[in-house]
Amino acid sequence: MSNAQKKSKRSWWLQPFRLTLLEEQSFSERWQISVTRWGTLVTLMLLVVTISSLTYAVVAWTPLRESVVPGYVSEASRQQAISLEFRADSALNVLEQNQRYLAVLNVLLQGEVLDEPGELDRLLEEAVDTSAVTLQDWELPVEDVSLRNLVEEEDRFVLQRGQSEVDPNRSIPYPPIQGTISSSFDAASGHYGVDFVAPEGSIIHAVDDGVVVIASYTSDGGYVVSIQHEENRLSVYKHNKSLLVESGDRVIVGDPIAVLGSTGAHSTGPHSHFEWWVDGQPLDPANWLPNSPVSINP
């Protein structure tokens, strides 16, 4: 290409044009501007870049992006997903701790010995929420202090803490309370235990060594304690005024576990309802209680 052709092509890009606005009636000039092809191209490119930048800013920095951008996840959704992931991880840790605790509890209920000393205490400490309120967090009233002293005094003079040698699958080594049996065992009517009558506030004791599997309140039985013993034996104590043990506690025969009262819908007065289950079947406790000053009212 010759120099003349190059100059002609360059002149073509830079050749000026005049845009003029004329009044229709009088053809008088109102506005004019001088432009070139190169200037027009640059102006159009700048206009395209400006419009694209404005569009990106509107989509990227306004809520419009959630409906315009396919697959976009909002910040709130991301935060919620992170929170749910943490909660799921915490739930898995709690589930693992509870499974370990139940495994150890199953060993205890079968009368076996843990491999490591103190393993139950450690698992209980992990499984139970340490932020829960305990009795030590409260200022005890005078009557609770007196009750605690009474329990300690009775525990000091507990007798017959050894296991009975007569039919360990059914015998009850230690009476739950010293009192009078006011209502006998009657499986036909659904009364699967005996009722002991004693002064309200009397201490109820564990009838044998075992692990507390239930220590809570029910609508029918009031404050209930259930203890699992060896040889698949279970003792149940209902209608208590208050409980002195918690689920998972290991007790020794004669240990104080509750205070006699009259809680629950099925209670008509201060008494202790006691049940004795062996191999999943209820037995009449009166036939297996040790010799004690207990009599049946006529």
Short mmCIF file of the C-alpha atoms (twelve columns), coordinates in Angstrom:
data_MODEL
# 
_entry.id   MODEL 
# 
loop_
_atom_site.group_PDB 
_atom_site.id 
_atom_site.type_symbol 
_atom_site.label_atom_id 
_atom_site.label_alt_id 
_atom_site.label_comp_id 
_atom_site.label_asym_id 
_atom_site.label_seq_id 
_atom_site.Cartn_x 
_atom_site.Cartn_y 
_atom_site.Cartn_z 
_atom_site.pdbx_PDB_model_num 
ATOM 1   C CA . MET A 1   0.000   0.000   0.000   1 
ATOM 2   C CA . SER A 2   1.438   3.322   -1.066  1 
ATOM 3   C CA . ASN A 3   1.853   6.316   1.176   1 
ATOM 4   C CA . ALA A 4   -0.945  8.069   -0.648  1 
ATOM 5   C CA . GLN A 5   -3.350  5.194   0.060   1 
ATOM 6   C CA . LYS A 6   -2.369  5.105   3.738   1 
ATOM 7   C CA . LYS A 7   -2.858  8.836   4.030   1 
ATOM 8   C CA . SER A 8   -6.196  8.547   2.300   1 
ATOM 9   C CA . LYS A 9   -7.346  5.802   4.705   1 
ATOM 10  C CA . ARG A 10  -6.191  7.795   7.764   1 
ATOM 11  C CA . SER A 11  -7.998  10.827  6.404   1 
ATOM 12  C CA . TRP A 12  -11.132 8.707   6.033   1 
ATOM 13  C CA . TRP A 13  -11.175 7.987   9.845   1 
ATOM 14  C CA . LEU A 14  -10.386 11.582  10.715  1 
ATOM 15  C CA . GLN A 15  -12.514 13.247  8.060   1 
ATOM 16  C CA . PRO A 16  -14.804 15.685  9.880   1 
ATOM 17  C CA . PHE A 17  -18.562 15.781  9.525   1 
ATOM 18  C CA . ARG A 18  -20.949 18.392  10.714  1 
ATOM 19  C CA . LEU A 19  -24.286 17.521  12.307  1 
ATOM 20  C CA . THR A 20  -26.706 20.427  12.154  1 
ATOM 21  C CA . LEU A 21  -30.218 20.904  13.540  1 
ATOM 22  C CA . LEU A 22  -32.437 23.204  11.421  1 
ATOM 23  C CA . GLU A 23  -35.828 24.671  12.220  1 
ATOM 24  C CA . GLU A 24  -38.394 23.076  9.936   1 
ATOM 25  C CA . GLN A 25  -40.305 26.227  8.955   1 
ATOM 26  C CA . SER A 26  -37.528 28.764  8.545   1 
ATOM 27  C CA . PHE A 27  -34.560 26.401  8.029   1 
ATOM 28  C CA . SER A 28  -32.620 28.535  10.471  1 
ATOM 29  C CA . GLU A 29  -29.686 26.783  12.186  1 
ATOM 30  C CA . ARG A 30  -30.328 25.887  15.855  1 
ATOM 31  C CA . TRP A 31  -27.443 23.508  16.790  1 
ATOM 32  C CA . GLN A 32  -24.415 22.003  15.144  1 
ATOM 33  C CA . ILE A 33  -21.524 19.745  16.036  1 
ATOM 34  C CA . SER A 34  -18.427 18.578  14.213  1 
ATOM 35  C CA . VAL A 35  -17.651 14.837  14.493  1 
ATOM 36  C CA . THR A 36  -15.350 12.238  12.974  1 
ATOM 37  C CA . ARG A 37  -15.723 8.516   12.459  1 
ATOM 38  C CA . TRP A 38  -12.958 7.834   15.008  1 
ATOM 39  C CA . GLY A 39  -14.532 10.101  17.626  1 
ATOM 40  C CA . THR A 40  -17.921 8.456   17.144  1 
ATOM 41  C CA . LEU A 41  -16.413 4.955   17.616  1 
ATOM 42  C CA . VAL A 42  -14.633 5.980   20.847  1 
ATOM 43  C CA . THR A 43  -17.802 7.601   22.182  1 
ATOM 44  C CA . LEU A 44  -19.855 4.461   21.513  1 
ATOM 45  C CA . MET A 45  -17.262 2.262   23.234  1 
ATOM 46  C CA . LEU A 46  -17.226 4.514   26.305  1 
ATOM 47  C CA . LEU A 47  -21.028 4.452   26.377  1 
ATOM 48  C CA . VAL A 48  -21.087 0.645   26.251  1 
ATOM 49  C CA . VAL A 49  -18.488 0.386   29.077  1 
ATOM 50  C CA . THR A 50  -20.455 2.864   31.222  1 
ATOM 51  C CA . ILE A 51  -23.762 1.047   30.765  1 
ATOM 52  C CA . SER A 52  -22.127 -2.332  31.504  1 
ATOM 53  C CA . SER A 53  -20.498 -0.978  34.682  1 
ATOM 54  C CA . LEU A 54  -23.766 0.506   35.920  1 
ATOM 55  C CA . THR A 55  -25.616 -2.746  35.222  1 
ATOM 56  C CA . TYR A 56  -23.012 -4.800  37.090  1 
ATOM 57  C CA . ALA A 57  -23.134 -2.430  40.077  1 
ATOM 58  C CA . VAL A 58  -26.937 -2.613  40.272  1 
ATOM 59  C CA . VAL A 59  -26.949 -6.424  40.090  1 
ATOM 60  C CA . ALA A 60  -23.960 -7.022  42.386  1 
ATOM 61  C CA . TRP A 61  -24.740 -4.548  45.176  1 
ATOM 62  C CA . THR A 62  -28.531 -4.649  45.445  1 
ATOM 63  C CA . PRO A 63  -31.036 -7.410  46.455  1 
ATOM 64  C CA . LEU A 64  -31.777 -7.758  42.735  1 
ATOM 65  C CA . ARG A 65  -28.862 -10.191 42.466  1 
ATOM 66  C CA . GLU A 66  -30.833 -12.886 44.362  1 
ATOM 67  C CA . SER A 67  -33.453 -13.067 41.590  1 
ATOM 68  C CA . VAL A 68  -31.250 -12.272 38.583  1 
ATOM 69  C CA . VAL A 69  -28.098 -14.351 39.192  1 
ATOM 70  C CA . PRO A 70  -28.808 -18.110 38.768  1 
ATOM 71  C CA . GLY A 71  -27.745 -20.203 41.790  1 
ATOM 72  C CA . TYR A 72  -26.840 -17.188 43.923  1 
ATOM 73  C CA . VAL A 73  -26.981 -17.852 47.686  1 
ATOM 74  C CA . SER A 74  -27.734 -14.880 49.896  1 
ATOM 75  C CA . GLU A 75  -25.543 -13.958 52.852  1 
ATOM 76  C CA . ALA A 76  -28.360 -14.797 55.277  1 
ATOM 77  C CA . SER A 77  -28.661 -18.269 53.757  1 
ATOM 78  C CA . ARG A 78  -24.905 -18.822 54.045  1 
ATOM 79  C CA . GLN A 79  -24.913 -17.768 57.695  1 
ATOM 80  C CA . GLN A 80  -27.872 -20.058 58.390  1 
ATOM 81  C CA . ALA A 81  -26.102 -22.972 56.692  1 
ATOM 82  C CA . ILE A 82  -22.968 -22.360 58.799  1 
ATOM 83  C CA . SER A 83  -25.056 -22.195 61.983  1 
ATOM 84  C CA . LEU A 84  -26.859 -25.434 61.109  1 
ATOM 85  C CA . GLU A 85  -23.531 -27.136 60.413  1 
ATOM 86  C CA . PHE A 86  -22.225 -26.156 63.848  1 
ATOM 87  C CA . ARG A 87  -25.439 -27.329 65.523  1 
ATOM 88  C CA . ALA A 88  -25.337 -30.645 63.683  1 
ATOM 89  C CA . ASP A 89  -21.718 -31.150 64.742  1 
ATOM 90  C CA . SER A 90  -22.637 -30.399 68.374  1 
ATOM 91  C CA . ALA A 91  -25.584 -32.800 68.186  1 
ATOM 92  C CA . LEU A 92  -23.312 -35.563 66.894  1 
ATOM 93  C CA . ASN A 93  -20.889 -34.972 69.789  1 
ATOM 94  C CA . VAL A 94  -23.727 -35.134 72.336  1 
ATOM 95  C CA . LEU A 95  -25.073 -38.296 70.691  1 
ATOM 96  C CA . GLU A 96  -21.653 -39.931 70.885  1 
ATOM 97  C CA . GLN A 97  -21.302 -38.986 74.566  1 
ATOM 98  C CA . ASN A 98  -24.770 -40.374 75.355  1 
ATOM 99  C CA . GLN A 99  -23.980 -43.614 73.548  1 
ATOM 100 C CA . ARG A 100 -20.801 -44.008 75.574  1 
ATOM 101 C CA . TYR A 101 -22.697 -43.235 78.772  1 
ATOM 102 C CA . LEU A 102 -25.421 -45.789 77.959  1 
ATOM 103 C CA . ALA A 103 -22.768 -48.386 77.179  1 
ATOM 104 C CA . VAL A 104 -21.168 -47.870 80.593  1 
ATOM 105 C CA . LEU A 105 -24.581 -47.845 82.293  1 
ATOM 106 C CA . ASN A 106 -25.425 -51.139 80.603  1 
ATOM 107 C CA . VAL A 107 -22.217 -52.622 82.022  1 
ATOM 108 C CA . LEU A 108 -23.181 -51.447 85.508  1 
ATOM 109 C CA . LEU A 109 -26.734 -52.789 85.240  1 
ATOM 110 C CA . GLN A 110 -25.330 -56.208 84.351  1 
ATOM 111 C CA . GLY A 111 -23.190 -56.158 87.472  1 
ATOM 112 C CA . GLU A 112 -19.876 -55.999 85.599  1 
ATOM 113 C CA . VAL A 113 -16.868 -53.831 86.462  1 
ATOM 114 C CA . LEU A 114 -15.641 -50.883 84.413  1 
ATOM 115 C CA . ASP A 115 -12.221 -51.239 82.782  1 
ATOM 116 C CA . GLU A 116 -10.962 -47.862 84.030  1 
ATOM 117 C CA . PRO A 117 -11.590 -46.420 87.524  1 
ATOM 118 C CA . GLY A 118 -13.682 -43.286 87.456  1 
ATOM 119 C CA . GLU A 119 -14.869 -43.881 83.889  1 
ATOM 120 C CA . LEU A 120 -18.557 -43.540 84.834  1 
ATOM 121 C CA . ASP A 121 -17.986 -40.226 86.601  1 
ATOM 122 C CA . ARG A 122 -16.103 -38.905 83.589  1 
ATOM 123 C CA . LEU A 123 -18.815 -39.946 81.138  1 
ATOM 124 C CA . LEU A 124 -21.548 -38.506 83.341  1 
ATOM 125 C CA . GLU A 125 -19.682 -35.225 83.514  1 
ATOM 126 C CA . GLU A 126 -19.451 -35.143 79.714  1 
ATOM 127 C CA . ALA A 127 -23.059 -36.193 79.090  1 
ATOM 128 C CA . VAL A 128 -24.761 -33.838 81.555  1 
ATOM 129 C CA . ASP A 129 -24.903 -30.109 80.779  1 
ATOM 130 C CA . THR A 130 -22.507 -28.459 83.203  1 
ATOM 131 C CA . SER A 131 -24.528 -25.267 83.019  1 
ATOM 132 C CA . ALA A 132 -27.507 -26.900 84.736  1 
ATOM 133 C CA . VAL A 133 -28.442 -25.456 88.115  1 
ATOM 134 C CA . THR A 134 -27.515 -27.629 91.086  1 
ATOM 135 C CA . LEU A 135 -28.571 -27.546 94.705  1 
ATOM 136 C CA . GLN A 136 -25.327 -25.816 95.598  1 
ATOM 137 C CA . ASP A 137 -26.387 -22.844 93.462  1 
ATOM 138 C CA . TRP A 138 -29.305 -22.098 95.790  1 
ATOM 139 C CA . GLU A 139 -29.456 -20.921 99.356  1 
ATOM 140 C CA . LEU A 140 -31.129 -23.804 101.189 1 
ATOM 141 C CA . PRO A 141 -33.955 -22.923 103.593 1 
ATOM 142 C CA . VAL A 142 -33.855 -24.074 107.190 1 
ATOM 143 C CA . GLU A 143 -36.154 -27.064 106.575 1 
ATOM 144 C CA . ASP A 144 -33.897 -28.395 103.797 1 
ATOM 145 C CA . VAL A 145 -30.853 -28.054 106.035 1 
ATOM 146 C CA . SER A 146 -32.705 -29.976 108.756 1 
ATOM 147 C CA . LEU A 147 -33.653 -32.666 106.231 1 
ATOM 148 C CA . ARG A 148 -30.052 -33.020 105.098 1 
ATOM 149 C CA . ASN A 149 -28.925 -33.383 108.719 1 
ATOM 150 C CA . LEU A 150 -31.644 -36.004 109.292 1 
ATOM 151 C CA . VAL A 151 -30.478 -37.996 106.279 1 
ATOM 152 C CA . GLU A 152 -26.877 -37.913 107.454 1 
ATOM 153 C CA . GLU A 153 -27.932 -38.951 110.966 1 
ATOM 154 C CA . GLU A 154 -29.986 -41.909 109.724 1 
ATOM 155 C CA . ASP A 155 -27.287 -42.957 107.308 1 
ATOM 156 C CA . ARG A 156 -24.828 -43.077 110.187 1 
ATOM 157 C CA . PHE A 157 -26.869 -45.789 111.919 1 
ATOM 158 C CA . VAL A 158 -27.959 -47.813 108.879 1 
ATOM 159 C CA . LEU A 159 -27.941 -51.544 109.686 1 
ATOM 160 C CA . GLN A 160 -28.010 -54.654 107.538 1 
ATOM 161 C CA . ARG A 161 -26.133 -53.108 104.603 1 
ATOM 162 C CA . GLY A 162 -24.962 -56.505 103.399 1 
ATOM 163 C CA . GLN A 163 -26.628 -58.630 100.726 1 
ATOM 164 C CA . SER A 164 -29.046 -61.336 101.766 1 
ATOM 165 C CA . GLU A 165 -27.970 -64.912 101.024 1 
ATOM 166 C CA . VAL A 166 -31.529 -66.197 100.582 1 
ATOM 167 C CA . ASP A 167 -32.644 -66.369 96.940  1 
ATOM 168 C CA . PRO A 168 -30.839 -63.241 95.633  1 
ATOM 169 C CA . ASN A 169 -33.045 -63.229 92.528  1 
ATOM 170 C CA . ARG A 170 -36.095 -62.295 94.566  1 
ATOM 171 C CA . SER A 171 -35.197 -61.389 98.151  1 
ATOM 172 C CA . ILE A 172 -35.160 -57.759 99.316  1 
ATOM 173 C CA . PRO A 173 -32.126 -57.235 101.555 1 
ATOM 174 C CA . TYR A 174 -33.340 -54.033 103.229 1 
ATOM 175 C CA . PRO A 175 -36.824 -52.525 103.746 1 
ATOM 176 C CA . PRO A 176 -37.458 -49.228 101.939 1 
ATOM 177 C CA . ILE A 177 -38.954 -47.659 105.077 1 
ATOM 178 C CA . GLN A 178 -40.048 -48.600 108.562 1 
ATOM 179 C CA . GLY A 179 -43.819 -48.321 108.491 1 
ATOM 180 C CA . THR A 180 -47.168 -50.024 108.149 1 
ATOM 181 C CA . ILE A 181 -48.409 -51.594 104.923 1 
ATOM 182 C CA . SER A 182 -51.794 -49.988 104.255 1 
ATOM 183 C CA . SER A 183 -52.457 -51.432 100.788 1 
ATOM 184 C CA . SER A 184 -51.325 -54.860 99.594  1 
ATOM 185 C CA . PHE A 185 -50.122 -56.096 96.224  1 
ATOM 186 C CA . ASP A 186 -52.965 -56.715 93.732  1 
ATOM 187 C CA . ALA A 187 -51.890 -57.322 90.135  1 
ATOM 188 C CA . ALA A 188 -55.491 -57.844 89.005  1 
ATOM 189 C CA . SER A 189 -56.395 -54.238 89.842  1 
ATOM 190 C CA . GLY A 190 -53.108 -52.837 88.536  1 
ATOM 191 C CA . HIS A 191 -51.615 -52.243 91.999  1 
ATOM 192 C CA . TYR A 192 -48.187 -53.771 91.402  1 
ATOM 193 C CA . GLY A 193 -46.703 -52.948 94.802  1 
ATOM 194 C CA . VAL A 194 -47.417 -52.232 98.446  1 
ATOM 195 C CA . ASP A 195 -48.103 -48.929 100.180 1 
ATOM 196 C CA . PHE A 196 -46.150 -48.032 103.324 1 
ATOM 197 C CA . VAL A 197 -47.673 -45.514 105.731 1 
ATOM 198 C CA . ALA A 198 -45.237 -43.477 107.825 1 
ATOM 199 C CA . PRO A 199 -44.919 -39.867 109.030 1 
ATOM 200 C CA . GLU A 200 -44.490 -37.400 106.182 1 
ATOM 201 C CA . GLY A 201 -40.841 -36.478 105.817 1 
ATOM 202 C CA . SER A 202 -39.576 -39.960 106.702 1 
ATOM 203 C CA . ILE A 203 -36.542 -41.118 104.761 1 
ATOM 204 C CA . ILE A 204 -36.878 -43.809 102.092 1 
ATOM 205 C CA . HIS A 205 -33.866 -46.072 101.544 1 
ATOM 206 C CA . ALA A 206 -32.508 -48.141 98.677  1 
ATOM 207 C CA . VAL A 207 -33.394 -51.792 99.234  1 
ATOM 208 C CA . ASP A 208 -30.241 -53.053 97.490  1 
ATOM 209 C CA . ASP A 209 -27.118 -51.954 95.625  1 
ATOM 210 C CA . GLY A 210 -27.779 -50.608 92.140  1 
ATOM 211 C CA . VAL A 211 -27.916 -47.710 89.711  1 
ATOM 212 C CA . VAL A 212 -30.671 -45.069 89.632  1 
ATOM 213 C CA . VAL A 213 -32.279 -45.274 86.181  1 
ATOM 214 C CA . ILE A 214 -35.246 -42.952 86.846  1 
ATOM 215 C CA . ALA A 215 -35.417 -39.960 89.176  1 
ATOM 216 C CA . SER A 216 -38.111 -37.611 87.941  1 
ATOM 217 C CA . TYR A 217 -41.705 -36.404 88.319  1 
ATOM 218 C CA . THR A 218 -44.719 -38.103 86.719  1 
ATOM 219 C CA . SER A 219 -48.344 -37.011 86.804  1 
ATOM 220 C CA . ASP A 220 -49.602 -40.278 88.353  1 
ATOM 221 C CA . GLY A 221 -46.696 -41.356 90.543  1 
ATOM 222 C CA . GLY A 222 -45.411 -37.925 91.584  1 
ATOM 223 C CA . TYR A 223 -41.700 -37.930 92.344  1 
ATOM 224 C CA . VAL A 224 -40.521 -41.410 91.332  1 
ATOM 225 C CA . VAL A 225 -37.225 -43.232 91.840  1 
ATOM 226 C CA . SER A 226 -36.379 -46.472 90.036  1 
ATOM 227 C CA . ILE A 227 -33.217 -48.454 90.793  1 
ATOM 228 C CA . GLN A 228 -31.789 -51.257 88.650  1 
ATOM 229 C CA . HIS A 229 -30.157 -54.041 90.678  1 
ATOM 230 C CA . GLU A 230 -28.147 -57.094 89.686  1 
ATOM 231 C CA . GLU A 231 -29.835 -60.251 88.405  1 
ATOM 232 C CA . ASN A 232 -32.382 -58.163 86.434  1 
ATOM 233 C CA . ARG A 233 -34.124 -56.865 89.554  1 
ATOM 234 C CA . LEU A 234 -35.798 -53.450 89.692  1 
ATOM 235 C CA . SER A 235 -37.188 -51.462 92.630  1 
ATOM 236 C CA . VAL A 236 -39.630 -48.560 92.229  1 
ATOM 237 C CA . TYR A 237 -40.528 -45.887 94.819  1 
ATOM 238 C CA . LYS A 238 -43.447 -43.538 94.095  1 
ATOM 239 C CA . HIS A 239 -45.321 -40.520 95.582  1 
ATOM 240 C CA . ASN A 240 -42.203 -39.040 97.199  1 
ATOM 241 C CA . LYS A 241 -42.132 -35.502 98.540  1 
ATOM 242 C CA . SER A 242 -38.644 -34.902 97.135  1 
ATOM 243 C CA . LEU A 243 -35.745 -36.875 95.669  1 
ATOM 244 C CA . LEU A 244 -32.245 -37.243 97.103  1 
ATOM 245 C CA . VAL A 245 -30.662 -38.930 94.071  1 
ATOM 246 C CA . GLU A 246 -30.389 -38.319 90.327  1 
ATOM 247 C CA . SER A 247 -30.447 -40.575 87.286  1 
ATOM 248 C CA . GLY A 248 -27.101 -42.318 86.900  1 
ATOM 249 C CA . ASP A 249 -26.239 -42.265 90.619  1 
ATOM 250 C CA . ARG A 250 -24.889 -45.500 92.055  1 
ATOM 251 C CA . VAL A 251 -26.398 -46.362 95.450  1 
ATOM 252 C CA . ILE A 252 -25.618 -48.853 98.201  1 
ATOM 253 C CA . VAL A 253 -28.230 -50.834 100.105 1 
ATOM 254 C CA . GLY A 254 -29.683 -48.578 102.811 1 
ATOM 255 C CA . ASP A 255 -28.722 -45.279 101.149 1 
ATOM 256 C CA . PRO A 256 -31.318 -42.467 101.525 1 
ATOM 257 C CA . ILE A 257 -32.913 -41.858 98.119  1 
ATOM 258 C CA . ALA A 258 -36.127 -39.896 98.746  1 
ATOM 259 C CA . VAL A 259 -38.438 -38.270 101.310 1 
ATOM 260 C CA . LEU A 260 -41.893 -39.707 101.934 1 
ATOM 261 C CA . GLY A 261 -44.746 -37.515 100.735 1 
ATOM 262 C CA . SER A 262 -48.001 -37.481 98.784  1 
ATOM 263 C CA . THR A 263 -47.290 -36.340 95.233  1 
ATOM 264 C CA . GLY A 264 -49.012 -37.543 92.083  1 
ATOM 265 C CA . ALA A 265 -52.632 -37.961 91.001  1 
ATOM 266 C CA . HIS A 266 -52.928 -41.492 92.464  1 
ATOM 267 C CA . SER A 267 -51.923 -40.484 95.978  1 
ATOM 268 C CA . THR A 268 -54.596 -39.845 98.623  1 
ATOM 269 C CA . GLY A 269 -52.269 -39.178 101.542 1 
ATOM 270 C CA . PRO A 270 -48.657 -39.386 102.728 1 
ATOM 271 C CA . HIS A 271 -47.328 -42.858 101.912 1 
ATOM 272 C CA . SER A 272 -44.667 -44.675 99.896  1 
ATOM 273 C CA . HIS A 273 -45.674 -46.970 97.054  1 
ATOM 274 C CA . PHE A 274 -42.992 -49.656 96.611  1 
ATOM 275 C CA . GLU A 275 -42.719 -52.121 93.694  1 
ATOM 276 C CA . TRP A 276 -40.360 -55.076 93.187  1 
ATOM 277 C CA . TRP A 277 -39.816 -56.378 89.645  1 
ATOM 278 C CA . VAL A 278 -37.789 -59.467 88.687  1 
ATOM 279 C CA . ASP A 279 -37.157 -60.433 85.055  1 
ATOM 280 C CA . GLY A 280 -39.755 -57.899 83.950  1 
ATOM 281 C CA . GLN A 281 -42.490 -59.326 86.206  1 
ATOM 282 C CA . PRO A 282 -43.938 -57.623 89.313  1 
ATOM 283 C CA . LEU A 283 -43.719 -59.608 92.556  1 
ATOM 284 C CA . ASP A 284 -45.452 -59.059 95.879  1 
ATOM 285 C CA . PRO A 285 -42.773 -57.246 97.936  1 
ATOM 286 C CA . ALA A 286 -44.348 -58.397 101.195 1 
ATOM 287 C CA . ASN A 287 -43.236 -61.975 100.458 1 
ATOM 288 C CA . TRP A 288 -39.593 -60.970 100.022 1 
ATOM 289 C CA . LEU A 289 -39.059 -58.245 102.600 1 
ATOM 290 C CA . PRO A 290 -36.653 -59.083 105.465 1 
ATOM 291 C CA . ASN A 291 -37.955 -59.479 108.963 1 
ATOM 292 C CA . SER A 292 -38.853 -55.976 110.110 1 
ATOM 293 C CA . PRO A 293 -41.499 -54.271 112.224 1 
ATOM 294 C CA . VAL A 294 -43.968 -54.067 109.357 1 
ATOM 295 C CA . SER A 295 -47.583 -55.191 109.686 1 
ATOM 296 C CA . ILE A 296 -50.574 -55.194 107.373 1 
ATOM 297 C CA . ASN A 297 -53.596 -53.213 108.428 1 
ATOM 298 C CA . PRO A 298 -56.813 -55.161 108.569 1 
# 
